[in-house]
Amino acid sequence: MPEAAVRTAYEVDIAPVAALMSDHARAAMLIALLDGRPLAASELARLAAVSAPTASAHLARLLDGGMVTVLRQGRHRYYRLAGHEVATAIEALSRIGPPAAVRSLRQSRQAAALAEARTCYDHLAGRAGVELLDALLREGLLAEAGGASAGSIGDEPGGGGGPVTEMAAVRYHVTQRGTARLAPFGIENLEAMRVSRRRFAGACLDWTQRRPHLGGSLAAAVTTRLFELGWIERGPRLRSVRVTPAGRDGLAATFGWADG
């Protein structure tokens, strides 16, 4: 058989997924769902600036393509991303896509809020998320598990901006000191997270800060706990979060997080 005709297990067809994300309305819906909370079709229609029937047609395509799932509550249907893999793909495209033009004060405030602190599906991102990872490394609670340093990001391959890091290759492990610090914080099931199918702890290049924040199951568990403690809360704008006064004190005392 000719070599060109041989298909291997790692070959995948990305065209159908790319086509689903290429429409502006569907892209707006997917980005809105990065908030992590399920949204009704009417909310997604408003956010995508399309009619209700058009939104329903787009959501049907996203459902068929495995990009979203639907939750039914009585007569109502709520949509959410199908999983963290979809969120990771959307966030990755955010880093290489051109920034949206800001044409109003409202959009400017929204952009500033997202850059300050937001959820990247289920983990903390923005400046607050970047500083959290910095603090975990600075305090010796996390250590890099080999590979290139996530703190050295070159501007261009082969350019003069420093060594280029492959973000997907960066992994962290929790140190003994980190385990002792995380337990009283409320995270004790580290072993269960390590053996799950999801990446345990890695670097995600933040699209607003151009520096990494913590991603993976550990980041999701930490963010869930921050919400439970009231250290962060949902902001007034979709996907934005706010670090509360109690959170500033708690994050500083627990992880060495620095504000500003």
C-alpha positions, -999 to 999 in steps of 0.1 A, spaced: 0 0 0 14 34 -9 27 54 21 3 83 14 -27 60 18 -18 47 52 -38 64 80 -24 64 115 -42 66 149 -31 102 156 -47 116 125 -78 137 131 -101 158 110 -102 193 125 -122 208 96 -157 201 110 -148 216 144 -131 246 128 -162 252 106 -184 252 136 -163 278 153 -158 300 122 -193 315 122 -193 348 141 -226 341 159 -215 306 170 -181 319 181 -198 346 202 -220 319 219 -190 297 226 -170 326 241 -200 335 263 -201 299 276 -165 302 287 -180 317 318 -186 281 329 -223 286 337 -251 273 316 -270 299 296 -305 299 280 -309 301 243 -325 335 247 -294 348 265 -271 334 239 -292 349 211 -289 383 227 -251 380 232 -247 368 196 -270 396 183 -292 371 164 -329 362 164 -342 333 186 -348 310 156 -313 317 142 -298 310 177 -317 277 179 -303 267 145 -268 275 156 -271 257 189 -285 226 171 -253 226 150 -231 230 181 -249 202 198 -245 179 168 -208 187 167 -203 179 203 -193 214 212 -220 220 238 -244 200 259 -280 209 270 -295 209 304 -333 206 307 -352 222 336 -389 220 331 -397 238 298 -364 255 298 -332 244 281 -297 257 292 -265 252 272 -229 248 284 -196 238 269 -192 201 264 -161 200 286 -127 216 294 -112 204 261 -136 226 242 -128 255 266 -90 249 260 -95 251 223 -114 283 224 -89 299 248 -61 289 225 -78 305 195 -82 337 216 -44 340 219 -39 339 181 -70 358 169 -70 395 164 -84 415 194 -120 427 189 -123 464 182 -134 484 213 -161 509 201 -178 520 234 -171 527 270 -191 496 279 -168 474 258 -137 491 273 -149 483 308 -157 448 298 -122 443 284 -106 458 315 -127 435 338 -117 404 319 -80 413 319 -81 419 357 -98 386 367 -121 361 349 -129 325 347 -114 304 319 -142 279 320 -135 265 354 -102 281 366 -90 316 374 -74 337 347 -65 372 340 -40 392 361 -53 375 393 -48 340 378 -13 349 366 -3 362 400 -17 331 417 6 309 396 35 333 403 28 331 440 25 293 441 59 290 424 75 318 444 64 302 477 76 268 466 42 253 467 44 242 431 76 232 412 81 225 375 82 189 366 107 193 338 107 210 304 111 246 295 104 273 320 69 288 316 83 321 327 104 325 295 81 332 265 98 343 233 80 368 211 87 348 180 103 315 172 140 321 167 136 358 177 154 377 204 126 376 230 142 347 250 137 310 248 104 298 233 82 277 256 57 251 245 29 257 270 14 223 265 47 207 277 49 226 310 38 205 340 39 213 377 39 190 407 28 199 442 57 200 466 56 187 502 52 222 514 24 228 489 5 197 501 7 209 536 -6 243 526 -34 230 504 -49 207 530 -61 233 554 -73 254 524 -96 225 517 -79 206 489 -69 171 500 -78 148 471 -46 155 451 -40 118 442 -75 115 427 -68 145 406 -35 132 394 -49 99 381 -79 115 363 -79 118 326 -75 156 328 -41 172 330 -33 178 367 -14 211 367 0 229 337 6 263 322 -20 281 301 -8 312 283 -32 340 294 -45 358 263 -48 392 281 -16 391 301 6 371 277 20 352 307 9 318 320 -18 311 346 -24 277 362 -46 253 343 -58 217 348 -77 199 375 -57 214 403 -66 249 390 -103 240 388 -103 227 423 -85 258 437 -110 281 418 -140 261 431 -127 265 466 -121 303 462 -158 307 452 -169 285 482 -148 307 506 -161 339 491 -126 349 482 -137 355 446 -172 363 433 -189 367 400 -184 402 385 -211 424 370 -199 414 335 -201 380 319 -170 358 327 -155 385 350 -148 378 386 -138 400 415 -113 392 443 -131 402 475 -114 420 504 -115 387 523 -100 370 493 -71 395 491 -62 388 527 -68 350 524 -48 346 491 -19 366 505 -18 346 538 -23 312 522 -4 315 489 17 347 491 -5 363 464 3 399 458 -23 425 448 -10 447 420 
